[in-house]
Amino acid sequence: MKDILDRLEKRRAAARAGGGVARIEAQHKRGKLTARERVDLLLDKGSFEEFDMFVEHSSTDFGMEKTKIPGDGVVTGWGTVNGRTVYLFAKDFTVFGGSLSEAHARKITKIQDMAMRARAPIVGLYDSGGARIQEGVASLAGYADVFKRNVIASGVIPQISVIMGPCAGGDVYSPAMTDFVFMVKDTSYMFVTGPDVVKTVTNEVVTAEELGGAGVHTTKSSVADGAFENDVETLLQMRRLIDFLPANNEAGVPEWPTQDDPAREDKSLDTLVPDNPNKPYDIKELVHKVVDEGDFFEIGAAFARNIVTGFGRIAGRSVGFVANQPMVLAGVLDSDASRKAARFVRFCDAFNIPIVTFVDVPGFLPGTAQEYGGLIKHGAKLLFAYSQCTVPLVTVITRKAYGGAYDVMASKHIGGDLNYAWPTAQIAVMGAKGAVEIIFRADMNDPAKIAARTKEYEERFLSPFAAAEKGYIDDVIMPHSTRRRIARALAMLRDKHVEMPKRKHDNLPL
Ligand code: HXC
């Protein structure tokens, strides 16, 4: 009997050794952890249960039958994050460069199927050379099997991709279809085709970092939702993110104990909005002061910074926050900001996470660059996303809510459940200067008349009361009471139920 037990231990040890000491050392020298070290950091201590550690590929081409390594380049299983079940797979770069074979793909799809059956989140840690070249079309088929499952799981269980090394070819499209993509700075990159192919096809000379590093994908392409300094920080942040997410689309948001009184008032908010309407202020200060214990997990922090999106909690329960940021481009809505917020709003709605929207928006960004870039279609994405929501929507207008952007930013008209305004709110078709120049064009040569008209316009429209008189704003609230009002609103809306008409699916303006 002892022999048999020893044999099991030996086989386990062989699988845990991955690609061997030299390759593990090389991985460490690059500042990267191994797949198993990463799994240990992501999950609660001792909670990981591994599956399929003895799986080997069955390829016989190019002498592959002589090089079989148990596990075949991916570590799969399940464990817990702060006690909640999570499924995961971690590509092992020390084994065939983490490349995807038929057997490797089957390990991943097995985990995807298990996560779906258990209705629990799935996390993929990427560090891979793409399709296992020696396996040809079997590898392509394996990728497609993974992709299909990503799509079926979308909107049912949260899917998170963490890019922790190379991620090229077939490996980029699965992450792209998951809910969140995070990267590690300096050691990870993502591209459909690498620098060598780029040079051959387009003559463009570019480094891997320039082509698909974390800087590119978090600021330019928006493929990634964020990046962290190293493997350890990234994995700890993923634990933080998971704490905000529901297990599935029917479970409801997680609830954590909190010491932060939902009725807590913050007097400093009464002076957050400057007297000068053209002076910026940091909307994140409001978000941080409203959420429990100031704990806010930002999504897409470095991209389209004119809008802020992310998760916080009120009374221990997760809330999605969307907020125009007056510090960047005066908080204007442009194509990138609209796309970023639309995607976030749709995630929250799919997973029943209530949305709180802070509005300070001077309108949509004018100009040829935006119009040629499809501002109409991208702006429509956000309008569509909010209009489609069935989750509780609580909106607070802190200052400007001008033009179409007023409608778009979770206004009453498109489904806002509770729409509040601070006394500093200005809800109008446009700002005073632009309005007066249009409707009093005939008086343009008379500065005194124009000044009088501007004052008249400001008094009538640049306040929350014109909208409040019509019931478009439910109440004008004191800034210091914002957290308390939102907490009460969310408690009141907890069992909100809205039926949408039956359809196959909608036709979001893509
Ligand atoms: C098989 C691979 C591999 C692959 C790497 N290896 N990629 N084995 N298939 N795709 C192996 C190497 O042979 C090597 O084995 C080990 O992994 C480490 O690789 P190195 O090249 O030594 O490491 P490094 O210098 O760090 O370079 C990493 C890399 C490079 C940039 C990822 O390996 C690379 O360019 N690989 C190929 C990338 C690629 O073109 N993949 C196919 C994409 S096409 P030893 O034994 O020496 O340690 C694709 C299509 C799918 O994915 C489309 C589906 C829609």
Residues whose N, C-alpha, C, O or C-beta is under 5 A from the ligand:
A	BS01	HXC	F93 F96 G97 S99 S128 G129 G130 A131 R132 I133 L140 Y143 P166 A168 G169 G170 D171
